[in-house]
């Protein structure tokens, strides 16, 4: 693509307008480098949940693109995102995945940094660094760190818009999902992570709005009793598309027994305080609507769904909640991170069942997880195929275009965004790719 990058992106943009994409977008070194530089270094990226670092001195290691950072809560309780590389020779100053400390010491030459990132000493300092300008030699810090409903985001671009502006109307839905009571949600245990020979964009676009695959790819989970009546998962939901490439699937109508209100049992529902929401948000919930999955551009996704973790026990379906992140690890390579969430106010028994349901479906060996990741490995293979490129192969994203399917806009949608009448469309995926195209092309 050297020398012809602009022309290539112009051709890809034209394909997208017609509901098509070349497979090379899933496996191309130059495109991938553009993603690191123009998406992950410019957009707001999820780096963790506040519950993971509740106390001063707490820290965890996190990634923005392929860069490793220390997400820390400093001694004043402020959040810091520090590049995990010493300013002396570049060695990692922190090698533990999580912990609590007021300082980080480089193992190479012993330079010391506060958990604010400030330079704070070195061996033989009085003799070796008499004139060192210590303000210039701290750990490099992300330009922006902010939170919304307990979710911690960072942006490396000093010129970036605020997090609230970046999320836009997604905040309306995040309030419904995470703001139902003052106690909020917490991460249960540590995030799980595993690597797959797939591209980060496959996970992101799937959770942005792909319900069409569910009855076919995941049919086996109905057969063994994990998810009852899997066809219903495409009959009741619909897409909601927001500005900025953020998209979701919403289910509508009250869930049937034994799920109950919003899918939660009465002893959990009674902890919710709907007075925290505005009238339109309460109406959304009173009509039985709920968000099943979403993707916040570029690579944070969410799922909240009912599942049976052990069909032999007769246990009714339990609703689980999880955050998911698609970490890029090279062209056609991904590291999946998964954070199970539980309500702080919920009974311990329910939280335990919810956690187990989450692992059964979308943990490292989750039944639906294995279905998805096997399917996603095909795109990078096609993207690297010599014949596919020579033959001009295109991938089809035309579902819902020009009367292709039963798919139209809902005129009286309760919340922000554009809602569809069914999930037999790919407007949400095209919305994700439109934002992707804007960023990587620089237009």
C-alpha positions as a LaTeX table, in Angstrom:
\begin{tabular}{lrrr}
\hline
Residue & $x$ (\AA) & $y$ (\AA) & $z$ (\AA) \\
\hline
Unk1 & 0.00 & 0.00 & 0.00 \\
Unk2 & 3.06 & 2.26 & 0.09 \\
Unk3 & 2.47 & 5.34 & $-2.02$ \\
Unk4 & $-1.12$ & 4.42 & $-2.67$ \\
Unk5 & $-2.56$ & 4.47 & 0.82 \\
Unk6 & $-4.98$ & 7.34 & 0.17 \\
Unk7 & $-6.26$ & 5.69 & $-3.01$ \\
Unk8 & $-6.72$ & 2.39 & $-1.19$ \\
Unk9 & $-8.74$ & 4.01 & 1.57 \\
Unk10 & $-10.82$ & 5.84 & $-1.02$ \\
Unk11 & $-11.64$ & 2.51 & $-2.65$ \\
Unk12 & $-12.48$ & 0.92 & 0.72 \\
Unk13 & $-14.77$ & 3.86 & 1.56 \\
Unk14 & $-16.59$ & 3.41 & $-1.74$ \\
Unk15 & $-16.99$ & $-0.31$ & $-1.05$ \\
Unk16 & $-18.43$ & 0.49 & 2.38 \\
Unk17 & $-21.01$ & 2.84 & 0.90 \\
Unk18 & $-22.23$ & $-0.13$ & $-1.16$ \\
Unk19 & $-22.23$ & $-2.45$ & 1.84 \\
Unk20 & $-18.97$ & $-4.28$ & 1.11 \\
Unk21 & $-15.44$ & $-4.51$ & 2.51 \\
Unk22 & $-12.25$ & $-6.11$ & 1.22 \\
Unk23 & $-10.97$ & $-8.87$ & 3.56 \\
Unk24 & $-7.58$ & $-7.15$ & 3.73 \\
Unk25 & $-8.94$ & $-4.77$ & 6.41 \\
Unk26 & $-8.65$ & $-7.75$ & 8.79 \\
Unk27 & $-5.03$ & $-8.57$ & 8.00 \\
Unk28 & $-2.77$ & $-5.82$ & 6.66 \\
Unk29 & 0.34 & $-4.45$ & 8.38 \\
Unk30 & 0.02 & $-0.89$ & 7.08 \\
Unk31 & $-3.66$ & $-0.66$ & 7.99 \\
Unk32 & $-2.89$ & $-2.08$ & 11.42 \\
Unk33 & $-0.18$ & 0.52 & 12.02 \\
Unk34 & $-2.66$ & 3.22 & 11.04 \\
Unk35 & $-5.09$ & 1.81 & 13.62 \\
Unk36 & $-2.51$ & 2.03 & 16.39 \\
Unk37 & $-1.54$ & 5.59 & 15.49 \\
Unk38 & $-4.89$ & 7.07 & 14.50 \\
Unk39 & $-7.42$ & 5.12 & 16.55 \\
Unk40 & $-5.80$ & 3.86 & 19.73 \\
Unk41 & $-3.53$ & 6.87 & 20.17 \\
Unk42 & $-6.34$ & 9.34 & 19.42 \\
Unk43 & $-9.64$ & 7.94 & 20.73 \\
Unk44 & $-10.83$ & 7.43 & 24.28 \\
Unk45 & $-10.02$ & 3.82 & 25.20 \\
Unk46 & $-11.33$ & 1.82 & 28.16 \\
Unk47 & $-8.58$ & 0.87 & 30.63 \\
Unk48 & $-10.43$ & $-0.54$ & 33.64 \\
Unk49 & $-13.13$ & $-0.23$ & 36.27 \\
Unk50 & $-12.85$ & 1.93 & 39.38 \\
Unk51 & $-13.58$ & $-1.08$ & 41.58 \\
Unk52 & $-10.27$ & $-2.62$ & 40.50 \\
Unk53 & $-8.27$ & 0.13 & 42.20 \\
Unk54 & $-10.45$ & 1.32 & 45.09 \\
Unk55 & $-7.71$ & 2.51 & 47.51 \\
Unk56 & $-4.76$ & 4.93 & 47.27 \\
Unk57 & $-1.71$ & 3.06 & 46.01 \\
Unk58 & $-3.70$ & 0.42 & 44.12 \\
Unk59 & $-2.61$ & $-0.27$ & 40.56 \\
Unk60 & $-3.16$ & $-2.65$ & 37.64 \\
Unk61 & $-1.35$ & $-3.04$ & 34.31 \\
Unk62 & $-3.39$ & $-2.11$ & 31.25 \\
Unk63 & $-3.02$ & $-1.47$ & 27.51 \\
Unk64 & $-3.85$ & 1.24 & 25.02 \\
Unk65 & $-3.28$ & $-0.39$ & 21.67 \\
Unk66 & $-0.09$ & $-2.36$ & 22.24 \\
Unk67 & 1.41 & 0.12 & 24.73 \\
Unk68 & 1.48 & $-1.06$ & 28.35 \\
Unk69 & 0.47 & 1.39 & 31.07 \\
Unk70 & 0.13 & 1.41 & 34.84 \\
Unk71 & $-3.38$ & 2.43 & 35.89 \\
Unk72 & $-2.87$ & 3.70 & 39.44 \\
Unk73 & $-4.78$ & 5.52 & 42.15 \\
Unk74 & $-2.24$ & 7.92 & 43.65 \\
Unk75 & $-1.94$ & 8.95 & 47.30 \\
Unk76 & $-4.50$ & 11.71 & 46.75 \\
Unk77 & $-7.02$ & 9.28 & 45.28 \\
Unk78 & $-6.56$ & 10.59 & 41.72 \\
Unk79 & $-6.36$ & 8.23 & 38.74 \\
Unk80 & $-3.09$ & 8.12 & 36.79 \\
Unk81 & $-2.21$ & 6.27 & 33.59 \\
Unk82 & 1.58 & 5.95 & 33.36 \\
Unk83 & 3.60 & 4.47 & 30.51 \\
Unk84 & 5.35 & 1.44 & 31.99 \\
Unk85 & 8.81 & 2.39 & 30.73 \\
Unk86 & 11.63 & 4.02 & 32.68 \\
Unk87 & 12.83 & 7.37 & 31.36 \\
Unk88 & 16.45 & 6.24 & 31.78 \\
Unk89 & 16.77 & 3.16 & 29.54 \\
Unk90 & 13.17 & 2.18 & 28.86 \\
Unk91 & 12.95 & $-0.83$ & 31.17 \\
Unk92 & 9.59 & $-1.73$ & 32.66 \\
Unk93 & 9.30 & $-0.23$ & 36.13 \\
Unk94 & 6.39 & $-2.48$ & 37.12 \\
Unk95 & 6.22 & $-6.20$ & 36.40 \\
Unk96 & 3.37 & $-7.27$ & 38.68 \\
Unk97 & $-0.11$ & $-7.35$ & 37.15 \\
Unk98 & $-1.61$ & $-5.60$ & 40.16 \\
Unk99 & $-0.71$ & $-4.45$ & 43.66 \\
Unk100 & $-0.46$ & $-1.51$ & 46.00 \\
Unk101 & 2.53 & 0.82 & 46.24 \\
Unk102 & 3.42 & 4.47 & 46.63 \\
Unk103 & 6.45 & 4.19 & 44.32 \\
Unk104 & 7.78 & 2.24 & 41.34 \\
Unk105 & 11.49 & 1.38 & 41.16 \\
Unk106 & 13.17 & 0.47 & 37.88 \\
Unk107 & 15.11 & $-2.82$ & 38.25 \\
Unk108 & 17.88 & $-1.70$ & 35.87 \\
Unk109 & 19.48 & 1.38 & 37.46 \\
Unk110 & 17.11 & 1.95 & 40.36 \\
Unk111 & 15.34 & 5.13 & 39.25 \\
Unk112 & 12.32 & 5.71 & 41.48 \\
Unk113 & 8.94 & 7.20 & 40.55 \\
Unk114 & 5.96 & 8.17 & 42.69 \\
Unk115 & 2.62 & 6.66 & 41.73 \\
Unk116 & 1.80 & 10.05 & 40.25 \\
Unk117 & 4.59 & 9.43 & 37.74 \\
Unk118 & 6.95 & 12.01 & 39.25 \\
Unk119 & 10.69 & 11.26 & 39.37 \\
Unk120 & 11.62 & 10.69 & 43.00 \\
Unk121 & 15.17 & 9.51 & 43.25 \\
Unk122 & 18.01 & 7.27 & 42.09 \\
Unk123 & 21.00 & 5.50 & 43.67 \\
Unk124 & 23.83 & 7.91 & 44.57 \\
Unk125 & 21.53 & 10.79 & 43.67 \\
Unk126 & 23.64 & 13.44 & 45.42 \\
Unk127 & 26.69 & 12.44 & 43.38 \\
Unk128 & 25.19 & 11.20 & 40.13 \\
Unk129 & 22.37 & 13.66 & 39.43 \\
Unk130 & 23.30 & 17.00 & 40.94 \\
Unk131 & 21.79 & 19.03 & 38.10 \\
Unk132 & 19.00 & 16.76 & 36.88 \\
Unk133 & 15.76 & 18.60 & 36.13 \\
Unk134 & 13.53 & 16.08 & 37.88 \\
Unk135 & 10.33 & 17.60 & 36.49 \\
Unk136 & 11.41 & 16.53 & 33.00 \\
Unk137 & 12.20 & 12.89 & 33.82 \\
Unk138 & 9.05 & 11.39 & 35.27 \\
Unk139 & 7.09 & 8.57 & 33.71 \\
Unk140 & 5.16 & 9.59 & 30.62 \\
Unk141 & 1.47 & 10.12 & 31.41 \\
Unk142 & $-1.69$ & 9.81 & 29.36 \\
Unk143 & $-2.98$ & 13.27 & 28.50 \\
Unk144 & $-6.51$ & 12.47 & 29.68 \\
Unk145 & $-8.00$ & 10.05 & 32.21 \\
Unk146 & $-11.67$ & 10.20 & 33.18 \\
Unk147 & $-14.54$ & 8.00 & 34.34 \\
Unk148 & $-18.22$ & 7.52 & 33.64 \\
Unk149 & $-20.41$ & 5.25 & 35.78 \\
Unk150 & $-17.33$ & 3.53 & 37.16 \\
Unk151 & $-15.76$ & 2.89 & 33.74 \\
Unk152 & $-12.24$ & 4.32 & 33.41 \\
Unk153 & $-11.16$ & 5.65 & 30.02 \\
Unk154 & $-7.95$ & 7.27 & 28.83 \\
Unk155 & $-7.00$ & 9.28 & 25.77 \\
Unk156 & $-3.40$ & 9.87 & 24.75 \\
Unk157 & $-4.24$ & 12.89 & 22.57 \\
Unk158 & $-3.83$ & 16.25 & 24.39 \\
Unk159 & $-6.26$ & 17.83 & 21.89 \\
Unk160 & $-9.05$ & 15.31 & 22.47 \\
Unk161 & $-12.63$ & 16.22 & 23.31 \\
Unk162 & $-13.86$ & 15.40 & 26.81 \\
Unk163 & $-14.93$ & 11.86 & 27.65 \\
Unk164 & $-18.53$ & 13.01 & 28.08 \\
Unk165 & $-18.52$ & 14.52 & 24.61 \\
Unk166 & $-16.83$ & 11.43 & 23.14 \\
Unk167 & $-19.44$ & 9.08 & 24.63 \\
Unk168 & $-22.29$ & 11.34 & 23.64 \\
Unk169 & $-25.70$ & 9.70 & 23.84 \\
Unk170 & $-24.15$ & 6.45 & 25.02 \\
Unk171 & $-24.16$ & 8.05 & 28.49 \\
Unk172 & $-27.97$ & 7.84 & 28.50 \\
Unk173 & $-27.73$ & 4.06 & 28.20 \\
Unk174 & $-24.77$ & 3.72 & 30.56 \\
Unk175 & $-26.88$ & 5.42 & 33.25 \\
Unk176 & $-29.56$ & 2.75 & 32.79 \\
Unk177 & $-27.05$ & $-0.09$ & 32.87 \\
Unk178 & $-24.75$ & 1.01 & 35.70 \\
Unk179 & $-26.56$ & 3.77 & 37.59 \\
Unk180 & $-29.59$ & 1.93 & 38.97 \\
Unk181 & $-28.39$ & 2.38 & 42.53 \\
Unk182 & $-25.79$ & 4.32 & 44.46 \\
Unk183 & $-23.64$ & 1.25 & 45.13 \\
Unk184 & $-23.17$ & 0.49 & 41.46 \\
Unk185 & $-21.35$ & $-2.55$ & 40.10 \\
Unk186 & $-17.92$ & $-4.05$ & 40.68 \\
Unk187 & $-15.57$ & $-6.36$ & 38.86 \\
Unk188 & $-15.78$ & $-9.85$ & 40.31 \\
Unk189 & $-12.26$ & $-11.27$ & 40.44 \\
Unk190 & $-9.58$ & $-10.40$ & 37.91 \\
Unk191 & $-10.23$ & $-9.89$ & 34.20 \\
Unk192 & $-9.75$ & $-13.06$ & 32.18 \\
Unk193 & $-7.64$ & $-12.83$ & 29.05 \\
Unk194 & $-6.77$ & $-15.12$ & 26.18 \\
Unk195 & $-5.38$ & $-14.81$ & 22.66 \\
Unk196 & $-7.13$ & $-15.71$ & 19.42 \\
Unk197 & $-6.02$ & $-15.72$ & 15.78 \\
Unk198 & $-8.67$ & $-13.11$ & 14.92 \\
Unk199 & $-8.82$ & $-9.36$ & 14.37 \\
Unk200 & $-9.94$ & $-6.91$ & 17.06 \\
Unk201 & $-12.55$ & $-5.46$ & 14.73 \\
Unk202 & $-14.38$ & $-8.78$ & 14.42 \\
Unk203 & $-15.19$ & $-8.73$ & 18.12 \\
Unk204 & $-16.07$ & $-5.04$ & 18.11 \\
Unk205 & $-18.45$ & $-5.23$ & 15.14 \\
Unk206 & $-20.04$ & $-8.46$ & 16.41 \\
Unk207 & $-21.05$ & $-6.87$ & 19.72 \\
Unk208 & $-22.04$ & $-3.66$ & 17.93 \\
Unk209 & $-25.10$ & $-5.38$ & 16.50 \\
Unk210 & $-24.72$ & $-8.87$ & 15.04 \\
Unk211 & $-27.72$ & $-10.90$ & 16.20 \\
Unk212 & $-28.16$ & $-12.55$ & 12.80 \\
Unk213 & $-25.50$ & $-15.17$ & 13.61 \\
Unk214 & $-26.99$ & $-16.27$ & 16.93 \\
Unk215 & $-29.57$ & $-18.95$ & 15.91 \\
Unk216 & $-27.07$ & $-20.63$ & 13.59 \\
Unk217 & $-23.64$ & $-20.31$ & 15.18 \\
Unk218 & $-24.91$ & $-20.79$ & 18.74 \\
Unk219 & $-27.61$ & $-23.41$ & 18.09 \\
Unk220 & $-25.80$ & $-25.99$ & 20.22 \\
Unk221 & $-26.36$ & $-24.01$ & 23.44 \\
Unk222 & $-30.11$ & $-24.40$ & 23.01 \\
Unk223 & $-29.71$ & $-28.11$ & 22.34 \\
Unk224 & $-27.95$ & $-28.66$ & 25.68 \\
Unk225 & $-30.27$ & $-26.36$ & 27.64 \\
Unk226 & $-27.95$ & $-23.39$ & 28.28 \\
Unk227 & $-30.06$ & $-20.81$ & 26.41 \\
Unk228 & $-33.75$ & $-21.68$ & 25.93 \\
Unk229 & $-35.48$ & $-20.79$ & 22.64 \\
Unk230 & $-32.51$ & $-19.24$ & 20.91 \\
Unk231 & $-34.64$ & $-18.12$ & 17.93 \\
Unk232 & $-36.33$ & $-15.62$ & 20.27 \\
Unk233 & $-33.03$ & $-13.74$ & 20.49 \\
Unk234 & $-33.56$ & $-12.43$ & 16.95 \\
Unk235 & $-37.32$ & $-11.99$ & 17.18 \\
Unk236 & $-37.50$ & $-9.49$ & 20.05 \\
Unk237 & $-34.34$ & $-7.30$ & 19.83 \\
Unk238 & $-33.42$ & $-4.47$ & 17.51 \\
Unk239 & $-30.46$ & $-2.23$ & 16.77 \\
Unk240 & $-29.79$ & 1.23 & 18.15 \\
Unk241 & $-27.19$ & 3.27 & 16.28 \\
Unk242 & $-25.52$ & 6.30 & 17.88 \\
Unk243 & $-23.18$ & 8.99 & 16.63 \\
Unk244 & $-19.46$ & 8.24 & 16.91 \\
Unk245 & $-19.60$ & 4.57 & 15.93 \\
Unk246 & $-21.18$ & 3.43 & 19.20 \\
Unk247 & $-23.90$ & 0.81 & 18.63 \\
Unk248 & $-26.00$ & $-1.73$ & 20.53 \\
Unk249 & $-28.69$ & $-4.38$ & 20.49 \\
Unk250 & $-31.72$ & $-3.73$ & 22.67 \\
Unk251 & $-34.32$ & $-6.35$ & 23.59 \\
Unk252 & $-37.88$ & $-5.14$ & 23.85 \\
Unk253 & $-40.89$ & $-6.29$ & 25.83 \\
Unk254 & $-40.89$ & $-7.85$ & 29.27 \\
Unk255 & $-38.75$ & $-10.96$ & 29.46 \\
Unk256 & $-40.84$ & $-14.09$ & 30.11 \\
Unk257 & $-40.76$ & $-15.97$ & 33.44 \\
Unk258 & $-38.65$ & $-16.89$ & 35.29 \\
Unk259 & $-36.47$ & $-13.86$ & 34.56 \\
Unk260 & $-38.55$ & $-11.07$ & 36.05 \\
Unk261 & $-38.05$ & $-7.31$ & 35.80 \\
Unk262 & $-35.07$ & $-6.46$ & 33.60 \\
Unk263 & $-34.02$ & $-10.09$ & 33.95 \\
Unk264 & $-33.15$ & $-9.65$ & 37.62 \\
Unk265 & $-34.92$ & $-11.46$ & 40.49 \\
Unk266 & $-37.01$ & $-9.42$ & 42.98 \\
Unk267 & $-34.33$ & $-9.35$ & 45.71 \\
Unk268 & $-32.00$ & $-7.62$ & 43.25 \\
Unk269 & $-34.63$ & $-5.34$ & 41.72 \\
Unk270 & $-35.61$ & $-4.01$ & 45.15 \\
Unk271 & $-32.12$ & $-2.49$ & 45.47 \\
Unk272 & $-32.66$ & $-0.32$ & 42.38 \\
Unk273 & $-33.65$ & 3.33 & 42.68 \\
Unk274 & $-35.25$ & 4.54 & 39.46 \\
Unk275 & $-35.54$ & 8.08 & 40.84 \\
Unk276 & $-31.88$ & 8.41 & 39.85 \\
Unk277 & $-32.99$ & 8.33 & 36.19 \\
Unk278 & $-34.92$ & 10.84 & 34.09 \\
Unk279 & $-38.47$ & 10.26 & 32.83 \\
Unk280 & $-37.43$ & 8.88 & 29.45 \\
Unk281 & $-34.97$ & 6.46 & 31.03 \\
Unk282 & $-37.62$ & 5.19 & 33.45 \\
Unk283 & $-40.07$ & 4.76 & 30.56 \\
Unk284 & $-37.43$ & 2.73 & 28.71 \\
Unk285 & $-37.17$ & 0.35 & 31.66 \\
Unk286 & $-40.88$ & 0.27 & 32.43 \\
Unk287 & $-41.54$ & $-0.96$ & 28.90 \\
Unk288 & $-39.19$ & $-3.85$ & 29.59 \\
Unk289 & $-36.38$ & $-2.67$ & 27.34 \\
Unk290 & $-32.83$ & $-3.64$ & 28.13 \\
Unk291 & $-29.44$ & $-3.47$ & 26.43 \\
Unk292 & $-28.14$ & $-6.91$ & 25.47 \\
Unk293 & $-24.81$ & $-5.94$ & 23.91 \\
Unk294 & $-23.00$ & $-2.75$ & 22.92 \\
Unk295 & $-19.71$ & $-1.56$ & 21.52 \\
Unk296 & $-18.20$ & 1.79 & 22.45 \\
Unk297 & $-15.78$ & 2.66 & 19.66 \\
Unk298 & $-13.13$ & 1.47 & 19.29 \\
Unk299 & $-12.85$ & $-1.72$ & 21.35 \\
Unk300 & $-15.00$ & $-1.83$ & 24.48 \\
Unk301 & $-18.02$ & $-4.12$ & 24.42 \\
Unk302 & $-20.65$ & $-5.22$ & 26.92 \\
Unk303 & $-23.09$ & $-8.09$ & 27.33 \\
Unk304 & $-26.00$ & $-8.59$ & 29.71 \\
Unk305 & $-28.03$ & $-11.74$ & 29.09 \\
Unk306 & $-29.64$ & $-14.71$ & 30.82 \\
Unk307 & $-27.95$ & $-18.10$ & 30.83 \\
Unk308 & $-28.17$ & $-21.48$ & 32.56 \\
Unk309 & $-24.71$ & $-22.47$ & 33.77 \\
Unk310 & $-25.66$ & $-26.07$ & 34.63 \\
Unk311 & $-28.82$ & $-27.46$ & 32.96 \\
Unk312 & $-28.67$ & $-30.61$ & 35.11 \\
Unk313 & $-29.61$ & $-28.70$ & 38.28 \\
Unk314 & $-32.93$ & $-27.29$ & 37.11 \\
Unk315 & $-31.66$ & $-23.82$ & 38.03 \\
Unk316 & $-33.61$ & $-21.13$ & 36.13 \\
Unk317 & $-31.70$ & $-18.78$ & 33.83 \\
Unk318 & $-29.51$ & $-16.24$ & 35.63 \\
Unk319 & $-28.71$ & $-12.87$ & 34.13 \\
Unk320 & $-25.02$ & $-12.01$ & 33.92 \\
Unk321 & $-23.13$ & $-8.83$ & 33.04 \\
Unk322 & $-19.64$ & $-8.53$ & 31.55 \\
Unk323 & $-17.36$ & $-5.99$ & 29.95 \\
Unk324 & $-15.26$ & $-7.21$ & 27.04 \\
Unk325 & $-12.29$ & $-5.63$ & 25.30 \\
Unk326 & $-10.68$ & $-6.55$ & 22.01 \\
Unk327 & $-6.97$ & $-5.78$ & 22.47 \\
Unk328 & $-4.99$ & $-5.57$ & 19.20 \\
Unk329 & $-1.91$ & $-7.78$ & 19.10 \\
Unk330 & $-0.88$ & $-7.45$ & 15.46 \\
Unk331 & $-2.63$ & $-7.88$ & 12.11 \\
Unk332 & $-5.14$ & $-10.69$ & 12.55 \\
Unk333 & $-4.24$ & $-11.22$ & 16.21 \\
Unk334 & $-6.26$ & $-10.32$ & 19.29 \\
Unk335 & $-6.13$ & $-10.63$ & 23.05 \\
Unk336 & $-9.63$ & $-10.80$ & 24.54 \\
Unk337 & $-10.17$ & $-9.34$ & 28.02 \\
Unk338 & $-13.32$ & $-10.19$ & 29.97 \\
Unk339 & $-14.53$ & $-8.51$ & 33.20 \\
Unk340 & $-17.54$ & $-10.21$ & 34.92 \\
Unk341 & $-19.54$ & $-7.60$ & 36.86 \\
Unk342 & $-21.89$ & $-7.95$ & 39.83 \\
Unk343 & $-24.04$ & $-5.54$ & 41.82 \\
Unk344 & $-22.56$ & $-4.41$ & 45.13 \\
Unk345 & $-26.08$ & $-4.36$ & 46.59 \\
Unk346 & $-27.14$ & $-7.81$ & 45.35 \\
Unk347 & $-27.23$ & $-10.92$ & 47.55 \\
Unk348 & $-24.01$ & $-12.94$ & 47.49 \\
Unk349 & $-25.85$ & $-16.02$ & 46.21 \\
Unk350 & $-27.16$ & $-14.19$ & 43.16 \\
Unk351 & $-23.74$ & $-12.66$ & 42.42 \\
Unk352 & $-22.13$ & $-16.09$ & 42.60 \\
Unk353 & $-24.68$ & $-17.57$ & 40.19 \\
Unk354 & $-24.30$ & $-14.60$ & 37.85 \\
Unk355 & $-20.52$ & $-14.95$ & 37.84 \\
Unk356 & $-20.75$ & $-18.66$ & 37.05 \\
Unk357 & $-23.27$ & $-18.04$ & 34.27 \\
Unk358 & $-20.88$ & $-15.46$ & 32.79 \\
Unk359 & $-17.98$ & $-17.91$ & 32.74 \\
Unk360 & $-20.10$ & $-20.69$ & 31.25 \\
Unk361 & $-21.07$ & $-18.55$ & 28.28 \\
Unk362 & $-18.33$ & $-15.98$ & 27.64 \\
Unk363 & $-15.36$ & $-16.94$ & 29.81 \\
Unk364 & $-12.11$ & $-18.31$ & 28.36 \\
Unk365 & $-13.78$ & $-21.69$ & 27.81 \\
Unk366 & $-17.31$ & $-20.32$ & 27.47 \\
Unk367 & $-19.62$ & $-22.17$ & 25.13 \\
Unk368 & $-20.68$ & $-19.14$ & 23.09 \\
Unk369 & $-17.15$ & $-17.73$ & 23.27 \\
Unk370 & $-15.74$ & $-20.78$ & 21.53 \\
Unk371 & $-18.35$ & $-20.50$ & 18.77 \\
Unk372 & $-17.53$ & $-16.85$ & 18.10 \\
Unk373 & $-13.76$ & $-17.05$ & 18.18 \\
Unk374 & $-13.61$ & $-20.04$ & 15.84 \\
Unk375 & $-15.79$ & $-18.16$ & 13.34 \\
Unk376 & $-13.75$ & $-14.96$ & 13.60 \\
Unk377 & $-10.48$ & $-16.68$ & 12.63 \\
Unk378 & $-11.62$ & $-16.85$ & 9.02 \\
Unk379 & $-11.46$ & $-13.12$ & 8.29 \\
Unk380 & $-7.66$ & $-12.74$ & 8.79 \\
Unk381 & $-7.07$ & $-15.85$ & 6.65 \\
Unk382 & $-9.14$ & $-14.35$ & 3.84 \\
Unk383 & $-7.42$ & $-11.01$ & 4.45 \\
Unk384 & $-4.02$ & $-12.57$ & 3.87 \\
Unk385 & $-5.07$ & $-14.64$ & 0.88 \\
Unk386 & $-3.18$ & $-13.84$ & $-2.32$ \\
Unk387 & $-6.03$ & $-15.15$ & $-4.42$ \\
Unk388 & $-8.67$ & $-13.16$ & $-2.50$ \\
Unk389 & $-6.76$ & $-9.95$ & $-3.23$ \\
Unk390 & $-6.07$ & $-10.79$ & $-6.85$ \\
Unk391 & $-9.66$ & $-11.85$ & $-7.45$ \\
Unk392 & $-11.09$ & $-8.72$ & $-5.81$ \\
Unk393 & $-13.00$ & $-10.57$ & $-3.08$ \\
Unk394 & $-15.46$ & $-8.47$ & $-1.05$ \\
Unk395 & $-17.22$ & $-9.27$ & 2.21 \\
Unk396 & $-20.96$ & $-8.58$ & 2.29 \\
Unk397 & $-22.37$ & $-5.97$ & 4.68 \\
Unk398 & $-25.57$ & $-5.32$ & 2.74 \\
Unk399 & $-28.14$ & $-6.73$ & 5.18 \\
Unk400 & $-30.83$ & $-4.08$ & 5.57 \\
Unk401 & $-29.78$ & $-1.98$ & 2.58 \\
Unk402 & $-32.24$ & $-1.06$ & $-0.19$ \\
Unk403 & $-35.06$ & $-3.34$ & 0.89 \\
Unk404 & $-32.77$ & $-6.35$ & 1.28 \\
Unk405 & $-34.55$ & $-7.45$ & 4.46 \\
Unk406 & $-37.32$ & $-6.69$ & 6.96 \\
Unk407 & $-35.57$ & $-3.66$ & 8.37 \\
Unk408 & $-36.76$ & $-0.10$ & 8.89 \\
Unk409 & $-36.40$ & 2.83 & 11.29 \\
Unk410 & $-38.58$ & 3.06 & 14.41 \\
Unk411 & $-40.20$ & 6.51 & 14.40 \\
Unk412 & $-41.22$ & 6.68 & 18.06 \\
Unk413 & $-38.06$ & 5.36 & 19.70 \\
Unk414 & $-37.87$ & 6.24 & 23.40 \\
Unk415 & $-34.16$ & 6.91 & 23.75 \\
Unk416 & $-31.33$ & 8.58 & 21.84 \\
Unk417 & $-30.08$ & 7.26 & 18.53 \\
Unk418 & $-31.70$ & 5.61 & 15.56 \\
Unk419 & $-33.53$ & 2.37 & 16.32 \\
Unk420 & $-34.39$ & $-0.35$ & 13.83 \\
Unk421 & $-37.53$ & $-2.45$ & 13.59 \\
Unk422 & $-35.56$ & $-5.71$ & 13.67 \\
Unk423 & $-32.02$ & $-7.05$ & 13.78 \\
Unk424 & $-32.10$ & $-8.23$ & 10.18 \\
Unk425 & $-29.72$ & $-5.52$ & 9.14 \\
Unk426 & $-26.11$ & $-4.47$ & 9.41 \\
Unk427 & $-26.48$ & $-0.73$ & 9.91 \\
Unk428 & $-24.79$ & $-1.01$ & 13.29 \\
Unk429 & $-21.78$ & $-2.76$ & 11.79 \\
Unk430 & $-21.64$ & $-0.24$ & 8.95 \\
Unk431 & $-21.76$ & 2.52 & 11.58 \\
Unk432 & $-18.75$ & 1.00 & 13.32 \\
Unk433 & $-16.85$ & 0.73 & 10.04 \\
Unk434 & $-17.77$ & 4.29 & 9.04 \\
Unk435 & $-16.14$ & 5.60 & 12.22 \\
Unk436 & $-13.17$ & 3.28 & 11.65 \\
Unk437 & $-12.78$ & 4.64 & 8.11 \\
Unk438 & $-12.92$ & 8.24 & 9.31 \\
Unk439 & $-10.12$ & 7.64 & 11.79 \\
Unk440 & $-7.69$ & 5.54 & 9.74 \\
Unk441 & $-8.09$ & 7.67 & 6.60 \\
Unk442 & $-7.76$ & 10.95 & 8.48 \\
Unk443 & $-10.79$ & 12.40 & 6.69 \\
\hline
\end{tabular}
